[in-house]
Amino acid sequence: MTEASEATRRTPGTPCWASLMVHGLGTTEEFYADLFGWEYEPGPEQLGPYVRAMLDGREVAGIGEMPPDRQLPVAWTTYLATDDADATAESVRSCGGTVAVGPLDAGVAGRVAICSDPLGAIFGLWQAASHLGTRLAGGPGTPVWHELVTQDTSTVGKFYEHVFGHEARAHAGAGDAADEFDYLTLCLEDRPVAAVHGVGRSLPHDRGPHWMTYFEVEDTDAAAARVQQLGGGIVQPPREGLSGRLAVVTDPEGAVFTLVRGRG
């Protein structure tokens, strides 16, 4: 487990934060505290109750509570770094995406917007001020990868290239039996930062295109079993994947995420 730089902004286009909006903040905090060992500190509350999940005193993710009258899907949102949220939001619009919220200030933490790509996958923009994003890279309980699950990679791959400057590289030699569709790695400065996974008609009808957050665990099978014990569910049981042993699970409110035990 390594600490992310406290003094340097993330390269624009890099996933820098993961946040979850739920109906019951307290019960969700308990679920992730048990599963990942998270503790919590208050975060900016301009949009309602919000906490930052902490490991070893370092921020790793955020959880907020929706207003009682809002019945929105419960899902993890990947935030991509930007140096200018307003300019990037305008680029999202001009490239066929949608800006649903903002850009607006989140106190002294930074500036935020919630967007969707041309096929409807929701993501956030984060222009850092005092809050640079996730402060731990790697280790159990930390977000270690972000992947867009969508119908096909061609349209949205170009969208992310144009908006964020990603270089989209086709994945050569996908070895997973379950991964029989197209796959792009999004790179910045010759470094992989995220991926786009085209699954065609296998895309779940109840979720549509979505960004998936991968959280590292010590033991994927044990963590998946614990998810069920805590009231969550199993979408895809543990299996060997390109990045390690994986399981796709849901928390008790239905938010989908991936557990991964890294190789090496």
TITI-849008 format. One record per residue (C-alpha): residue in three letters; x, z, y; residue number from 0. Coordinates in nm, 4 decimals, padded with zeros to 6 digits. Each point is the difference from the previous one (the first is absolute). Layout:
N
[node ALA,[X,Z,Y],NUM]
...
//
This chain:
264
[node MET,[00.0000,00.0000,00.0000],0]
[node THR,[00.1483,-00.1041,00.3321],1]
[node GLU,[-00.1065,00.0712,00.3552],2]
[node ALA,[-00.0941,-00.2986,00.2108],3]
[node SER,[00.1779,-00.0379,00.3309],4]
[node GLU,[-00.1474,00.2251,00.2682],5]
[node ALA,[00.1491,-00.1948,00.2900],6]
[node THR,[-00.0649,-00.3631,-00.0880],7]
[node ARG,[-00.3242,-00.1936,00.0156],8]
[node ARG,[-00.0928,-00.1922,-00.3126],9]
[node THR,[00.0581,-00.3740,00.0050],10]
[node PRO,[-00.3256,-00.1671,00.1130],11]
[node GLY,[-00.1982,-00.1104,-00.3042],12]
[node THR,[00.1292,00.2820,-00.2208],13]
[node PRO,[-00.2599,00.2275,-00.1646],14]
[node CYS,[00.0590,00.3290,00.1779],15]
[node TRP,[-00.2993,00.2241,-00.0763],16]
[node ALA,[-00.2930,00.0450,-00.2384],17]
[node SER,[-00.3196,00.1710,00.1074],18]
[node LEU,[-00.3276,00.0866,-00.1710],19]
[node MET,[-00.3425,00.0559,00.1590],20]
[node VAL,[-00.2394,00.2086,-00.2098],21]
[node HIS,[-00.3338,00.1820,00.0225],22]
[node GLY,[00.1282,00.3407,-00.1146],23]
[node LEU,[00.3392,00.0844,00.1472],24]
[node GLY,[00.0405,00.3401,-00.1663],25]
[node THR,[-00.0717,-00.1099,-00.3580],26]
[node THR,[00.2228,-00.3068,00.0421],27]
[node GLU,[00.2846,00.2171,00.1280],28]
[node GLU,[-00.0324,00.2162,-00.3105],29]
[node PHE,[00.0091,-00.3026,-00.2328],30]
[node TYR,[00.3207,-00.1450,00.1434],31]
[node ALA,[00.1620,00.3412,00.0411],32]
[node ASP,[-00.0439,00.0593,-00.3723],33]
[node LEU,[00.1018,-00.3551,-00.1003],34]
[node PHE,[00.2973,-00.0533,00.2337],35]
[node GLY,[00.0871,00.3456,00.1288],36]
[node TRP,[-00.0975,-00.0882,00.3560],37]
[node GLU,[-00.0374,00.2567,00.2758],38]
[node TYR,[-00.1737,-00.0806,00.3291],39]
[node GLU,[00.0439,00.0245,00.3739],40]
[node PRO,[-00.2523,-00.0983,00.2698],41]
[node GLY,[00.0327,-00.3524,00.1381],42]
[node PRO,[-00.1529,-00.1761,00.3028],43]
[node GLU,[-00.3788,00.0386,00.0040],44]
[node GLN,[-00.1074,-00.2694,00.2440],45]
[node LEU,[-00.1966,-00.1644,-00.2820],46]
[node GLY,[-00.1118,00.3242,-00.1674],47]
[node PRO,[00.1557,00.2637,-00.2301],48]
[node TYR,[00.3372,-00.1198,-00.1292],49]
[node VAL,[00.2941,00.1555,-00.1842],50]
[node ARG,[00.3473,-00.1169,-00.0895],51]
[node ALA,[00.1097,00.0507,-00.3587],52]
[node MET,[00.3433,00.1606,-00.0281],53]
[node LEU,[00.2693,00.0267,-00.2671],54]
[node ASP,[00.3031,00.2195,00.0670],55]
[node GLY,[-00.1116,00.0209,00.3628],56]
[node ARG,[-00.0043,-00.3796,00.0434],57]
[node GLU,[-00.3037,-00.2197,00.0669],58]
[node VAL,[-00.0975,-00.2353,-00.2822],59]
[node ALA,[-00.3627,-00.1083,00.0641],60]
[node GLY,[-00.3155,00.0765,00.1967],61]
[node ILE,[-00.3554,00.1000,-00.0913],62]
[node GLY,[-00.2925,-00.0079,00.2416],63]
[node GLU,[-00.3694,00.0802,-00.0213],64]
[node MET,[-00.2709,-00.2492,00.0917],65]
[node PRO,[-00.2898,00.1011,00.2239],66]
[node PRO,[-00.2992,00.1116,-00.2122],67]
[node ASP,[-00.2045,-00.3042,00.1035],68]
[node ARG,[00.2663,-00.2527,-00.1083],69]
[node GLN,[-00.0322,-00.1335,-00.3537],70]
[node LEU,[00.3149,-00.2112,-00.0169],71]
[node PRO,[00.1978,-00.0789,-00.3159],72]
[node VAL,[00.2562,00.2668,-00.0840],73]
[node ALA,[00.3383,-00.1693,-00.0351],74]
[node TRP,[00.3692,00.0449,00.0679],75]
[node THR,[00.1130,-00.2088,00.2991],76]
[node THR,[00.3503,-00.1415,00.0334],77]
[node TYR,[00.1372,-00.0042,00.3568],78]
[node LEU,[00.2528,-00.2628,00.1051],79]
[node ALA,[00.2483,00.0807,00.2750],80]
[node THR,[-00.0078,-00.1834,00.3321],81]
[node ASP,[00.1804,00.0381,00.3306],82]
[node ASP,[-00.3100,-00.1197,00.1889],83]
[node ALA,[-00.3382,00.0725,-00.1581],84]
[node ASP,[-00.1894,-00.1986,00.2632],85]
[node ALA,[00.2079,-00.3153,-00.0468],86]
[node THR,[-00.0146,00.0272,-00.3786],87]
[node ALA,[-00.3763,00.0539,00.0091],88]
[node GLU,[-00.0347,-00.3178,00.2041],89]
[node SER,[00.2126,-00.1825,-00.2559],90]
[node VAL,[-00.2255,00.1313,-00.2783],91]
[node ARG,[-00.3013,-00.1501,00.1782],92]
[node SER,[00.1692,-00.3329,00.0707],93]
[node CYS,[00.1026,-00.0354,-00.3669],94]
[node GLY,[-00.3523,00.0523,-00.1350],95]
[node GLY,[-00.0038,00.3753,-00.0505],96]
[node THR,[-00.2248,00.2633,00.1570],97]
[node VAL,[00.0741,00.3062,00.2130],98]
[node ALA,[-00.2656,00.2610,-00.0778],99]
[node VAL,[00.1353,00.3024,00.1898],100]
[node GLY,[00.2350,00.0191,00.2985],101]
[node PRO,[00.2728,-00.0317,00.0896],102]
[node LEU,[-00.0299,00.3535,00.1344],103]
[node ASP,[00.2233,00.2993,00.0630],104]
[node ALA,[00.0323,00.2738,-00.2638],105]
[node GLY,[00.1156,00.2684,00.2392],106]
[node VAL,[00.3773,00.0174,00.0324],107]
[node ALA,[00.0433,-00.1220,-00.3590],108]
[node GLY,[-00.0341,-00.3711,00.0744],109]
[node ARG,[-00.2430,-00.2876,00.0320],110]
[node VAL,[-00.2216,-00.1183,-00.2827],111]
[node ALA,[-00.2324,-00.2822,-00.1027],112]
[node ILE,[-00.2015,-00.0702,-00.3151],113]
[node CYS,[-00.0109,-00.3658,-00.1026],114]
[node SER,[-00.0901,-00.2264,-00.2891],115]
[node ASP,[00.1624,-00.3197,-00.1200],116]
[node PRO,[-00.1902,-00.3315,-00.0388],117]
[node LEU,[-00.1224,00.0967,-00.3500],118]
[node GLY,[-00.1166,00.3451,00.1087],119]
[node ALA,[00.2763,00.2392,-00.1091],120]
[node ILE,[00.0234,00.2915,00.2451],121]
[node PHE,[00.3347,00.1178,00.1375],122]
[node GLY,[00.1207,00.1979,00.2987],123]
[node LEU,[00.2441,-00.0676,00.2826],124]
[node TRP,[00.2210,00.2847,00.1148],125]
[node GLN,[00.2021,-00.0023,00.3218],126]
[node ALA,[00.2104,00.3133,-00.0293],127]
[node ALA,[00.0606,00.2501,00.2766],128]
[node SER,[00.0679,00.3558,-00.1185],129]
[node HIS,[-00.1219,-00.0776,-00.3545],130]
[node LEU,[00.2135,-00.2635,-00.1735],131]
[node GLY,[-00.1861,00.0060,-00.3310],132]
[node THR,[00.0818,00.1191,-00.3499],133]
[node ARG,[00.3068,00.2235,00.0113],134]
[node LEU,[00.0964,00.0027,-00.3696],135]
[node ALA,[00.0956,-00.3073,-00.2000],136]
[node GLY,[-00.0202,00.0423,-00.3760],137]
[node GLY,[-00.0636,00.3046,-00.2133],138]
[node PRO,[-00.3192,00.1325,-00.1617],139]
[node GLY,[-00.2972,00.0100,00.2352],140]
[node THR,[00.1330,-00.2593,00.2447],141]
[node PRO,[-00.1345,-00.3514,00.0640],142]
[node VAL,[00.2617,-00.2401,-00.1359],143]
[node TRP,[-00.1621,-00.3457,00.0081],144]
[node HIS,[-00.2923,-00.1879,00.1558],145]
[node GLU,[-00.1643,-00.3023,-00.1581],146]
[node LEU,[-00.2839,-00.2212,00.1181],147]
[node VAL,[-00.2412,-00.0807,-00.2843],148]
[node THR,[-00.1963,-00.3131,00.0901],149]
[node GLN,[-00.1522,-00.3192,-00.1438],150]
[node ASP,[00.3040,-00.2210,00.0550],151]
[node THR,[00.3255,00.0207,00.1891],152]
[node SER,[00.0049,-00.3334,00.1848],153]
[node THR,[-00.2286,00.0729,00.2986],154]
[node VAL,[00.0877,00.3632,00.0620],155]
[node GLY,[00.3686,-00.0524,-00.0672],156]
[node LYS,[00.0137,-00.2353,00.2958],157]
[node PHE,[-00.2029,00.2471,00.2106],158]
[node TYR,[00.2502,00.2830,-00.0494],159]
[node GLU,[00.2913,-00.2382,00.0546],160]
[node HIS,[-00.1413,-00.1123,00.3352],161]
[node VAL,[-00.1127,00.3427,00.1248],162]
[node PHE,[00.2905,00.2157,-00.1191],163]
[node GLY,[00.2839,-00.2437,-00.0653],164]
[node HIS,[00.0105,00.0690,-00.3723],165]
[node GLU,[00.1827,-00.2409,-00.2235],166]
[node ALA,[-00.2305,-00.0497,-00.3001],167]
[node ARG,[00.1909,-00.0620,-00.3235],168]
[node ALA,[-00.1669,-00.1072,-00.3232],169]
[node HIS,[00.0830,00.2412,-00.2804],170]
[node ALA,[00.1996,-00.1758,-00.2685],171]
[node GLY,[-00.0515,00.1067,-00.3592],172]
[node ALA,[-00.2822,00.2518,00.0181],173]
[node GLY,[00.0339,00.1734,-00.3321],174]
[node ASP,[-00.3109,00.2148,-00.0178],175]
[node ALA,[-00.2662,-00.1230,-00.2426],176]
[node ALA,[-00.2663,00.1352,00.2339],177]
[node ASP,[00.1533,-00.1676,00.3051],178]
[node GLU,[-00.0899,-00.3611,-00.0789],179]
[node PHE,[-00.0868,-00.1033,00.3558],180]
[node ASP,[00.2031,-00.0952,00.3045],181]
[node TYR,[00.2208,00.2526,00.1768],182]
[node LEU,[00.1899,-00.0064,00.3290],183]
[node THR,[00.2607,00.2437,00.1246],184]
[node LEU,[-00.0055,00.0483,00.3772],185]
[node CYS,[00.3509,00.0382,00.1392],186]
[node LEU,[00.1443,00.0970,00.3370],187]
[node GLU,[00.3686,-00.0458,00.0759],188]
[node ASP,[00.0481,-00.1019,-00.3650],189]
[node ARG,[-00.1496,00.3293,-00.1213],190]
[node PRO,[-00.3231,00.0290,-00.2042],191]
[node VAL,[-00.2534,00.2126,00.1902],192]
[node ALA,[-00.3357,-00.0776,-00.1671],193]
[node ALA,[-00.1732,-00.2463,-00.2304],194]
[node VAL,[-00.3080,-00.2199,-00.0317],195]
[node HIS,[-00.1574,-00.0194,-00.3455],196]
[node GLY,[-00.2517,-00.2790,-00.0560],197]
[node VAL,[-00.2338,00.0931,-00.2849],198]
[node GLY,[-00.2619,-00.2744,00.0333],199]
[node ARG,[-00.3343,00.0861,-00.1585],200]
[node SER,[00.1387,00.3282,-00.1311],201]
[node LEU,[-00.0360,00.1504,00.3473],202]
[node PRO,[-00.2384,00.2971,-00.0300],203]
[node HIS,[-00.3361,-00.0917,00.1528],204]
[node ASP,[-00.0571,00.3547,00.1223],205]
[node ARG,[00.3225,00.0036,00.2046],206]
[node GLY,[00.0883,-00.3525,00.1067],207]
[node PRO,[00.3494,-00.0738,00.1382],208]
[node HIS,[00.1832,00.3243,00.0747],209]
[node TRP,[00.3407,00.1502,00.0644],210]
[node MET,[00.1177,00.2268,-00.2825],211]
[node THR,[00.2268,00.3005,00.0582],212]
[node TYR,[00.2408,00.0980,-00.2787],213]
[node PHE,[00.0942,00.3701,-00.0261],214]
[node GLU,[00.2985,00.1068,-00.2068],215]
[node VAL,[-00.0485,00.2575,-00.2758],216]
[node GLU,[00.2337,00.1567,-00.2561],217]
[node ASP,[-00.2245,-00.0885,-00.2958],218]
[node THR,[-00.2665,-00.2686,00.0375],219]
[node ASP,[-00.1949,00.0992,-00.3112],220]
[node ALA,[-00.0091,00.3689,00.0917],221]
[node ALA,[-00.0958,-00.0781,00.3608],222]
[node ALA,[-00.2810,-00.2332,-00.1106],223]
[node ALA,[-00.1336,00.2701,-00.2326],224]
[node ARG,[00.0151,00.2498,00.2860],225]
[node VAL,[-00.1971,-00.2394,00.2237],226]
[node GLN,[-00.2846,00.0103,-00.2541],227]
[node GLN,[00.0163,00.3778,-00.0298],228]
[node LEU,[-00.0327,00.0263,00.3793],229]
[node GLY,[-00.3115,-00.2191,00.0117],230]
[node GLY,[00.1577,-00.3392,00.0617],231]
[node GLY,[-00.0142,-00.3079,-00.2215],232]
[node ILE,[00.2163,-00.2538,-00.1823],233]
[node VAL,[-00.0339,-00.3666,00.1030],234]
[node GLN,[00.2946,-00.1298,-00.2047],235]
[node PRO,[00.1599,00.2353,-00.2552],236]
[node PRO,[00.3776,00.0502,-00.0013],237]
[node ARG,[00.2047,-00.3064,-00.0925],238]
[node GLU,[00.3463,-00.1396,00.0557],239]
[node GLY,[00.0296,-00.2132,00.3147],240]
[node LEU,[00.2702,-00.1769,00.1972],241]
[node SER,[00.0647,00.3075,00.2133],242]
[node GLY,[-00.0300,00.2635,-00.2723],243]
[node ARG,[-00.2806,00.1660,-00.1922],244]
[node LEU,[-00.3234,-00.0450,00.1961],245]
[node ALA,[-00.3570,00.1295,00.0029],246]
[node VAL,[-00.2752,-00.0931,00.2444],247]
[node VAL,[-00.2230,00.2975,00.0741],248]
[node THR,[-00.2618,00.1295,00.2435],249]
[node ASP,[-00.0408,00.3312,00.1757],250]
[node PRO,[-00.3358,00.1853,-00.0218],251]
[node GLU,[-00.1393,-00.1980,00.2968],252]
[node GLY,[00.0988,-00.3320,-00.1549],253]
[node ALA,[00.3149,-00.0924,00.1957],254]
[node VAL,[00.2194,-00.2191,-00.2216],255]
[node PHE,[00.3767,00.0443,-00.0228],256]
[node THR,[00.2824,-00.0622,-00.2461],257]
[node LEU,[00.2197,00.2551,-00.1720],258]
[node VAL,[00.3486,-00.1268,-00.0816],259]
[node ARG,[00.2971,00.1542,-00.1737],260]
[node GLY,[00.2999,-00.1850,00.1331],261]
[node ARG,[00.2686,-00.1378,-00.2256],262]
[node GLY,[00.3448,00.1499,00.0159],263]
//
